[in-house]
Amino acid sequence: MIATHDQGTPAQTDPPPAEPALPDDLERAALELAVRRLDEAELHRQPAAMSEALAGIARCYRSLSAYAHAMDFMHQALRWSYALGGVDQRVELLCELAELSCAAAEDASGGEDGDRQARNARDLARDMAFEAARVATHSSDAHWEIKILLRASDVLDQCGDHDDAITLQTRAMELMVRHPEVSDALIEADQHALDGRLM
C-alpha cells in the first residue's frame, strides 16, 4: 500500500486577464451583426431596410480591406435605393461607393493585373462622383448639396481629375455665396470637428 499525503486543496490562481479584443475581431463581430441585420431585412424586403443592411455589410468589408466584397454589397445597396422615392440615400451611397472605389484603387497590387484593377476602380469612382453631383442638384437643401459637391470633388481630386474637382468646388462656393447661412453652418461644423480632434 502506497502512503499518500493530503496536501489540501490547491491554491486557487486568478484566471489570466482576458485578452483585449483585437481590431480585426471587433470588425468581424460587426460584420456578423450586419449579416444578421440583413437576414432580418430579407424577411420583409423593404427597400430602405435592404439598402441600409447591404450598405452596412459593405462598410464592414471595407474596414477589413476586403474591397471586392465591399464594392459588391455597396452596388446591391445602391440598386435597392433606386426603389425609394427620394434621392438622399441614393446620393449618400453614390458618394460612399465613389470613396470606396478610390480606396480599392489605392490598395490594388502592382503588376499588370493590379494596374488594370486600379484603373477600373478609379473609373468607377469618377462615374459615381459625377452621378452624385448630378443628382444632388435636385435637392432643395443647399447645405446638403454643398456637402455632396465637396465629397464628389475630393474623389475626383484623388483620381487625378483636378479640373473637374475644381469645377465642383466652384459650384459649392457659388452655393455658399447664395446661402451665407449655410456657409456659416459648415464653417462652425468644421471648427467643432477640429476642436474635437485637438482635445
Backbone as CSV, one residue per row, in Angstrom:
resi,resn,N_x,N_y,N_z,CA_x,CA_y,CA_z,C_x,C_y,C_z
1,MET,0.843,-1.175,0.000,0.000,0.000,0.000,0.877,1.221,0.000
2,ILE,0.562,2.152,-0.888,1.370,3.356,-1.010,0.764,4.425,-0.133
3,ALA,1.589,4.975,0.714,1.111,6.043,1.589,0.889,7.297,0.775
4,THR,-0.162,7.968,1.095,-0.444,9.242,0.403,-0.424,10.358,1.411
5,HIS,-0.151,11.531,0.935,-0.104,12.686,1.822,-1.111,13.703,1.329
6,ASP,-2.038,14.066,2.219,-3.052,15.043,1.857,-2.430,16.431,1.854
7,GLN,-2.310,16.984,0.687,-1.703,18.305,0.594,-2.743,19.416,0.644
8,GLY,-4.012,19.052,0.874,-5.033,20.085,0.947,-5.464,20.521,-0.437
9,THR,-6.402,21.433,-0.434,-6.927,21.950,-1.698,-5.911,22.866,-2.334
10,PRO,-5.629,22.636,-3.587,-4.656,23.512,-4.229,-5.123,24.956,-4.185
11,ALA,-4.165,25.839,-4.048,-4.498,27.264,-4.027,-5.115,27.666,-5.369
12,GLN,-6.180,28.494,-5.281,-6.850,28.948,-6.493,-6.049,30.090,-7.101
13,THR,-5.724,29.940,-8.336,-5.000,31.017,-9.020,-5.992,31.840,-9.806
14,ASP,-5.734,33.124,-9.871,-6.612,34.009,-10.647,-6.511,33.653,-12.125
15,PRO,-7.644,33.649,-12.799,-7.574,33.362,-14.239,-6.810,34.465,-14.950
16,PRO,-6.133,34.113,-16.013,-5.392,35.149,-16.730,-6.355,36.212,-17.245
17,PRO,-5.917,37.455,-17.226,-6.811,38.515,-17.704,-7.208,38.260,-19.151
18,ALA,-8.433,38.612,-19.438,-8.920,38.408,-20.813,-8.111,39.280,-21.771
19,GLU,-7.780,38.685,-22.887,-7.050,39.437,-23.897,-7.967,40.511,-24.474
20,PRO,-7.463,41.740,-24.636,-8.305,42.764,-25.259,-8.656,42.356,-26.688
21,ALA,-9.874,42.672,-27.074,-10.315,42.314,-28.433,-9.465,43.058,-29.449
22,LEU,-8.968,42.329,-30.398,-8.176,42.938,-31.451,-9.101,43.670,-32.413
23,PRO,-8.595,44.716,-33.069,-9.436,45.430,-34.029,-10.061,44.506,-35.058
24,ASP,-9.304,43.516,-35.515,-9.837,42.592,-36.511,-11.007,41.800,-35.943
25,ASP,-10.911,41.413,-34.663,-12.001,40.682,-34.016,-13.252,41.546,-33.930
26,LEU,-13.069,42.814,-33.581,-14.205,43.728,-33.486,-14.855,43.928,-34.842
27,GLU,-14.046,44.033,-35.866,-14.593,44.237,-37.207,-15.355,43.007,-37.679
28,ARG,-14.838,41.826,-37.354,-15.550,40.604,-37.741,-16.859,40.461,-36.956
29,ALA,-16.841,40.883,-35.698,-18.078,40.850,-34.907,-19.105,41.814,-35.509
30,ALA,-18.631,42.971,-35.948,-19.527,43.942,-36.591,-20.095,43.367,-37.886
31,LEU,-19.270,42.620,-38.618,-19.741,42.003,-39.854,-20.823,40.962,-39.559
32,GLU,-20.618,40.159,-38.517,-21.626,39.158,-38.152,-22.953,39.828,-37.790
33,LEU,-22.877,40.943,-37.063,-24.087,41.682,-36.705,-24.767,42.238,-37.952
34,ALA,-23.956,42.764,-38.889,-24.516,43.311,-40.130,-25.207,42.218,-40.948
35,VAL,-24.638,41.023,-40.958,-25.255,39.910,-41.684,-26.591,39.535,-41.045
36,ARG,-26.651,39.543,-39.714,-27.923,39.252,-39.032,-28.975,40.308,-39.375
37,ARG,-28.541,41.563,-39.471,-29.487,42.622,-39.845,-30.002,42.420,-41.266
38,LEU,-29.125,41.953,-42.133,-29.575,41.674,-43.499,-30.570,40.519,-43.506
39,ASP,-30.312,39.485,-42.705,-31.252,38.366,-42.607,-32.633,38.861,-42.181
40,GLU,-32.654,39.780,-41.210,-33.927,40.326,-40.741,-34.604,41.157,-41.837
41,ALA,-33.802,41.960,-42.540,-34.360,42.816,-43.598,-34.943,41.980,-44.726
42,GLU,-34.326,40.823,-44.986,-34.802,39.977,-46.091,-36.158,39.341,-45.803
43,LEU,-36.569,39.336,-44.547,-37.885,38.787,-44.207,-39.004,39.634,-44.809
44,HIS,-38.767,40.954,-44.881,-39.801,41.866,-45.384,-39.421,42.515,-46.712
45,ARG,-38.111,42.573,-46.991,-37.612,43.113,-48.262,-38.133,44.519,-48.551
46,GLN,-38.095,45.348,-47.510,-38.404,46.761,-47.704,-37.164,47.451,-48.263
47,PRO,-37.312,48.263,-49.328,-36.130,48.845,-49.972,-35.201,49.604,-49.031
48,ALA,-35.756,50.432,-48.147,-34.896,51.217,-47.255,-34.086,50.311,-46.332
49,ALA,-34.751,49.323,-45.739,-34.063,48.411,-44.822,-33.044,47.547,-45.557
50,MET,-33.398,47.070,-46.737,-32.475,46.251,-47.522,-31.250,47.058,-47.923
51,SER,-31.486,48.283,-48.381,-30.378,49.126,-48.813,-29.427,49.407,-47.660
52,GLU,-29.989,49.758,-46.493,-29.148,50.082,-45.344,-28.404,48.846,-44.835
53,ALA,-29.070,47.690,-44.829,-28.423,46.466,-44.354,-27.265,46.060,-45.269
54,LEU,-27.481,46.148,-46.570,-26.422,45.807,-47.526,-25.262,46.792,-47.428
55,ALA,-25.594,48.061,-47.255,-24.533,49.063,-47.096,-23.737,48.817,-45.821
56,GLY,-24.434,48.365,-44.768,-23.737,48.060,-43.517,-22.726,46.941,-43.694
57,ILE,-23.083,45.914,-44.457,-22.134,44.833,-44.729,-20.964,45.362,-45.553
58,ALA,-21.265,46.213,-46.527,-20.196,46.793,-47.353,-19.204,47.572,-46.495
59,ARG,-19.710,48.340,-45.538,-18.817,49.118,-44.663,-17.944,48.198,-43.808
60,CYS,-18.523,47.098,-43.357,-17.733,46.143,-42.566,-16.618,45.532,-43.407
61,TYR,-16.938,45.145,-44.635,-15.901,44.577,-45.504,-14.825,45.615,-45.819
62,ARG,-15.240,46.868,-45.961,-14.237,47.909,-46.211,-13.284,48.024,-45.029
63,SER,-13.827,47.954,-43.807,-12.964,48.055,-42.626,-11.986,46.887,-42.544
64,LEU,-12.331,45.769,-43.195,-11.440,44.604,-43.257,-10.549,44.624,-44.496
65,SER,-10.639,45.715,-45.279,-9.882,45.878,-46.532,-10.236,44.819,-47.567
66,ALA,-11.449,44.267,-47.458,-11.938,43.307,-48.456,-12.752,44.103,-49.485
67,TYR,-12.029,44.813,-50.335,-12.670,45.817,-51.185,-13.592,45.214,-52.240
68,ALA,-13.251,44.064,-52.786,-14.103,43.460,-53.807,-15.475,43.121,-53.229
69,HIS,-15.492,42.510,-52.037,-16.761,42.193,-51.375,-17.510,43.480,-51.012
70,ALA,-16.765,44.462,-50.504,-17.388,45.730,-50.106,-18.075,46.398,-51.290
71,MET,-17.406,46.417,-52.434,-17.983,47.070,-53.609,-19.197,46.302,-54.121
72,ASP,-19.150,44.974,-54.034,-20.289,44.165,-54.475,-21.526,44.482,-53.639
73,PHE,-21.363,44.510,-52.316,-22.514,44.784,-51.452,-22.977,46.229,-51.584
74,MET,-22.040,47.166,-51.808,-22.451,48.562,-51.975,-23.231,48.744,-53.273
75,HIS,-22.855,48.012,-54.324,-23.632,48.037,-55.573,-25.055,47.530,-55.327
76,GLN,-25.170,46.444,-54.558,-26.504,45.916,-54.255,-27.329,46.925,-53.453
77,ALA,-26.679,47.577,-52.492,-27.368,48.597,-51.697,-27.846,49.742,-52.589
78,LEU,-27.016,50.134,-53.534,-27.371,51.221,-54.445,-28.569,50.836,-55.306
79,ARG,-28.578,49.578,-55.785,-29.721,49.130,-56.600,-31.029,49.198,-55.806
80,TRP,-31.003,48.792,-54.546,-32.207,48.858,-53.720,-32.629,50.307,-53.484
81,SER,-31.669,51.227,-53.414,-32.005,52.623,-53.129,-32.827,53.258,-54.247
82,TYR,-32.715,52.710,-55.472,-33.478,53.266,-56.584,-34.968,52.999,-56.429
83,ALA,-35.337,52.050,-55.580,-36.755,51.763,-55.353,-37.378,52.751,-54.367
84,LEU,-36.558,53.604,-53.765,-37.072,54.594,-52.815,-37.523,55.847,-53.552
85,GLY,-38.399,56.594,-52.941,-38.910,57.792,-53.600,-37.899,58.931,-53.664
86,GLY,-37.191,59.181,-52.561,-36.258,60.304,-52.510,-34.887,59.949,-53.053
87,VAL,-34.011,60.955,-53.036,-32.667,60.754,-53.579,-31.588,60.760,-52.502
88,ASP,-31.941,61.097,-51.259,-30.915,61.268,-50.227,-30.073,60.017,-50.026
89,GLN,-30.734,58.881,-49.828,-29.987,57.648,-49.576,-29.190,57.241,-50.810
90,ARG,-29.779,57.437,-51.997,-29.066,57.076,-53.227,-27.780,57.892,-53.364
91,VAL,-27.875,59.197,-53.140,-26.687,60.044,-53.289,-25.639,59.702,-52.239
92,GLU,-26.082,59.424,-51.018,-25.138,59.016,-49.973,-24.381,57.755,-50.389
93,LEU,-25.103,56.786,-50.951,-24.458,55.546,-51.385,-23.563,55.765,-52.594
94,LEU,-23.955,56.665,-53.493,-23.083,57.003,-54.623,-21.754,57.564,-54.123
95,CYS,-21.830,58.452,-53.134,-20.603,59.008,-52.557,-19.776,57.925,-51.877
96,GLU,-20.427,57.072,-51.121,-19.695,56.001,-50.434,-19.037,55.049,-51.421
97,LEU,-19.756,54.733,-52.501,-19.188,53.828,-53.495,-18.011,54.489,-54.200
98,ALA,-18.121,55.788,-54.460,-17.004,56.517,-55.078,-15.783,56.490,-54.165
99,GLU,-15.984,56.777,-52.879,-14.871,56.784,-51.926,-14.299,55.383,-51.729
100,LEU,-15.168,54.399,-51.709,-14.733,53.004,-51.598,-13.892,52.602,-52.804
101,SER,-14.301,53.037,-53.982,-13.556,52.707,-55.198,-12.168,53.354,-55.184
102,CYS,-12.083,54.565,-54.650,-10.768,55.209,-54.508,-9.860,54.388,-53.594
103,ALA,-10.418,53.931,-52.486,-9.630,53.116,-51.554,-9.196,51.814,-52.211
104,ALA,-10.088,51.217,-52.992,-9.740,49.974,-53.690,-8.628,50.208,-54.699
105,ALA,-8.674,51.348,-55.383,-7.630,51.674,-56.364,-6.277,51.831,-55.682
106,GLU,-6.266,52.482,-54.527,-5.009,52.668,-53.796,-4.466,51.351,-53.259
107,ASP,-5.379,50.417,-52.955,-4.986,49.140,-52.362,-4.578,48.110,-53.410
108,ALA,-4.873,48.393,-54.683,-4.590,47.410,-55.740,-3.109,47.071,-55.767
109,SER,-2.816,45.798,-55.984,-1.422,45.346,-56.016,-0.765,45.798,-57.311
110,GLY,0.543,45.683,-57.342,1.286,46.064,-58.536,1.130,45.050,-59.658
111,GLY,1.838,45.271,-60.712,1.758,44.371,-61.859,0.645,44.776,-62.798
112,GLU,0.590,44.098,-63.928,-0.384,44.463,-64.960,-1.811,44.306,-64.466
113,ASP,-2.103,43.193,-63.769,-3.463,42.965,-63.293,-3.846,43.997,-62.236
114,GLY,-2.915,44.310,-61.337,-3.180,45.316,-60.311,-3.417,46.687,-60.908
115,ASP,-2.636,47.039,-61.926,-2.823,48.334,-62.590,-4.190,48.407,-63.260
116,ARG,-4.609,47.305,-63.873,-5.924,47.279,-64.524,-7.032,47.439,-63.489
117,GLN,-6.902,46.735,-62.358,-7.902,46.852,-61.297,-7.969,48.286,-60.770
118,ALA,-6.806,48.914,-60.608,-6.769,50.289,-60.111,-7.447,51.242,-61.095
119,ARG,-7.182,51.060,-62.395,-7.826,51.919,-63.402,-9.334,51.742,-63.386
120,ASN,-9.786,50.484,-63.324,-11.226,50.224,-63.295,-11.872,50.837,-62.059
121,ALA,-11.189,50.737,-60.914,-11.733,51.296,-59.673,-11.814,52.818,-59.758
122,ARG,-10.796,53.450,-60.339,-10.833,54.918,-60.484,-11.912,55.345,-61.463
123,ASP,-12.091,54.584,-62.531,-13.167,54.904,-63.490,-14.523,54.843,-62.796
124,LEU,-14.716,53.813,-61.970,-15.978,53.695,-61.245,-16.129,54.852,-60.257
125,ALA,-15.048,55.205,-59.575,-15.097,56.312,-58.618,-15.523,57.603,-59.317
126,ARG,-14.949,57.859,-60.490,-15.317,59.073,-61.235,-16.799,59.047,-61.605
127,ASP,-17.248,57.904,-62.135,-18.647,57.794,-62.556,-19.587,58.048,-61.379
128,MET,-19.293,57.454,-60.238,-20.151,57.615,-59.069,-20.119,59.053,-58.544
129,ALA,-18.943,59.683,-58.581,-18.822,61.065,-58.113,-19.622,62.017,-59.005
130,PHE,-19.494,61.843,-60.315,-20.255,62.690,-61.240,-21.761,62.474,-61.070
131,GLU,-22.165,61.219,-60.883,-23.589,60.922,-60.723,-24.112,61.532,-59.415
132,ALA,-23.328,61.450,-58.355,-23.743,62.042,-57.085,-23.913,63.554,-57.227
133,ALA,-22.968,64.195,-57.908,-23.053,65.648,-58.107,-24.257,66.003,-58.962
134,ARG,-24.560,65.171,-59.964,-25.699,65.443,-60.840,-27.020,65.315,-60.080
135,VAL,-27.156,64.236,-59.308,-28.404,64.007,-58.591,-28.591,65.036,-57.476
136,ALA,-27.485,65.493,-56.891,-27.576,66.459,-55.790,-28.216,67.771,-56.219
137,THR,-28.159,68.099,-57.504,-28.746,69.356,-57.976,-30.266,69.366,-57.827
138,HIS,-30.882,68.191,-57.647,-32.332,68.122,-57.493,-32.773,68.374,-56.057
139,SER,-31.824,68.601,-55.173,-32.159,68.821,-53.774,-32.538,70.286,-53.531
140,SER,-33.446,70.490,-52.603,-33.804,71.848,-52.195,-33.007,72.281,-50.964
141,ASP,-32.138,71.391,-50.473,-31.331,71.658,-49.285,-29.916,72.042,-49.724
142,ALA,-29.622,73.342,-49.678,-28.316,73.827,-50.145,-27.179,73.274,-49.290
143,HIS,-27.391,73.164,-47.990,-26.355,72.633,-47.088,-25.950,71.225,-47.509
144,TRP,-26.949,70.385,-47.760,-26.694,69.000,-48.171,-26.023,68.961,-49.542
145,GLU,-26.481,69.790,-50.476,-25.890,69.786,-51.824,-24.420,70.194,-51.778
146,ILE,-24.097,71.187,-50.965,-22.697,71.635,-50.858,-21.827,70.502,-50.346
147,LYS,-22.296,69.795,-49.317,-21.502,68.682,-48.771,-21.285,67.590,-49.814
148,ILE,-22.320,67.301,-50.607,-22.177,66.279,-51.648,-21.181,66.731,-52.705
149,LEU,-21.280,67.991,-53.126,-20.354,68.504,-54.141,-18.913,68.445,-53.655
150,LEU,-18.694,68.753,-52.390,-17.328,68.725,-51.859,-16.809,67.285,-51.736
151,ARG,-17.688,66.349,-51.364,-17.268,64.935,-51.305,-16.910,64.438,-52.705
152,ALA,-17.765,64.756,-53.678,-17.504,64.327,-55.055,-16.219,64.964,-55.568
153,SER,-16.000,66.223,-55.211,-14.780,66.914,-55.624,-13.536,66.237,-55.056
154,ASP,-13.593,65.827,-53.793,-12.456,65.129,-53.172,-12.133,63.835,-53.919
155,VAL,-13.191,63.103,-54.310,-12.980,61.844,-55.041,-12.297,62.119,-56.375
156,LEU,-12.796,63.107,-57.106,-12.209,63.414,-58.412,-10.760,63.862,-58.267
157,ASP,-10.480,64.608,-57.213,-9.104,65.054,-56.975,-8.195,63.861,-56.716
158,GLN,-8.672,62.895,-55.936,-7.883,61.687,-55.668,-7.654,60.874,-56.935
159,CYS,-8.613,60.956,-57.868,-8.489,60.216,-59.129,-7.618,60.952,-60.150
160,GLY,-7.165,62.137,-59.801,-6.320,62.903,-60.715,-7.081,63.843,-61.633
161,ASP,-8.410,63.919,-61.468,-9.227,64.817,-62.300,-9.330,66.182,-61.622
162,HIS,-8.218,66.904,-61.606,-8.154,68.140,-60.827,-9.063,69.229,-61.397
163,ASP,-9.156,69.330,-62.720,-10.013,70.357,-63.315,-11.477,70.134,-62.956
164,ASP,-11.926,68.880,-63.061,-13.312,68.576,-62.705,-13.554,68.784,-61.211
165,ALA,-12.544,68.470,-60.405,-12.671,68.685,-58.961,-12.859,70.173,-58.668
166,ILE,-12.093,71.023,-59.353,-12.211,72.466,-59.150,-13.579,72.966,-59.607
167,THR,-14.096,72.387,-60.699,-15.425,72.775,-61.184,-16.492,72.526,-60.121
168,LEU,-16.435,71.365,-59.469,-17.413,71.062,-58.421,-17.204,71.952,-57.199
169,GLN,-15.948,72.242,-56.870,-15.681,73.151,-55.751,-16.248,74.532,-56.039
170,THR,-16.130,74.965,-57.296,-16.669,76.267,-57.683,-18.181,76.300,-57.528
171,ARG,-18.840,75.203,-57.935,-20.291,75.110,-57.744,-20.644,75.203,-56.269
172,ALA,-19.874,74.536,-55.443,-20.132,74.582,-54.000,-19.933,75.996,-53.459
173,MET,-18.892,76.677,-53.918,-18.631,78.044,-53.469,-19.756,78.988,-53.891
174,GLU,-20.262,78.796,-55.098,-21.363,79.639,-55.567,-22.604,79.454,-54.686
175,LEU,-22.851,78.204,-54.280,-23.975,77.946,-53.380,-23.748,78.598,-52.019
176,MET,-22.518,78.573,-51.550,-22.201,79.202,-50.266,-22.449,80.706,-50.321
177,VAL,-22.108,81.328,-51.451,-22.318,82.764,-51.602,-23.816,83.078,-51.604
178,ARG,-24.582,82.230,-52.296,-26.029,82.463,-52.377,-26.740,82.145,-51.065
179,HIS,-26.120,81.286,-50.251,-26.736,80.867,-48.978,-25.721,81.057,-47.847
180,PRO,-25.477,82.307,-47.436,-24.445,82.552,-46.406,-24.721,81.835,-45.089
181,GLU,-26.008,81.613,-44.770,-26.325,80.915,-43.515,-25.820,79.474,-43.553
182,VAL,-25.832,78.877,-44.758,-25.309,77.521,-44.921,-23.796,77.531,-44.773
183,SER,-23.159,78.518,-45.375,-21.704,78.636,-45.275,-21.271,78.758,-43.824
184,ASP,-21.981,79.595,-43.044,-21.644,79.762,-41.624,-21.799,78.447,-40.865
185,ALA,-22.860,77.694,-41.191,-23.092,76.406,-40.515,-21.985,75.420,-40.823
186,LEU,-21.530,75.393,-42.081,-20.456,74.481,-42.461,-19.154,74.844,-41.761
187,ILE,-18.862,76.146,-41.684,-17.633,76.595,-41.015,-17.677,76.223,-39.537
188,GLU,-18.844,76.432,-38.915,-18.992,76.090,-37.495,-18.831,74.590,-37.269
189,ALA,-19.406,73.776,-38.170,-19.280,72.318,-38.035,-17.834,71.890,-38.184
190,ASP,-17.107,72.488,-39.152,-15.697,72.161,-39.333,-14.880,72.544,-38.105
191,GLN,-15.219,73.687,-37.493,-14.486,74.128,-36.310,-14.723,73.181,-35.143
192,HIS,-15.975,72.716,-34.982,-16.274,71.744,-33.922,-15.494,70.448,-34.143
193,ALA,-15.417,70.009,-35.401,-14.679,68.780,-35.714,-13.205,68.952,-35.395
194,LEU,-12.658,70.134,-35.733,-11.246,70.403,-35.455,-11.005,70.444,-33.956
195,ASP,-11.883,71.124,-33.205,-11.733,71.194,-31.749,-11.773,69.794,-31.140
196,GLY,-12.643,68.919,-31.675,-12.744,67.555,-31.165,-11.468,66.776,-31.375
197,ARG,-10.825,67.011,-32.534,-9.565,66.288,-32.810,-8.433,66.789,-31.935
198,LEU,-8.481,68.090,-31.541,-7.390,68.661,-30.755,-7.512,68.318,-29.275
199,MET,-8.734,67.944,-28.819,-8.925,67.646,-27.398,-8.276,66.324,-27.016
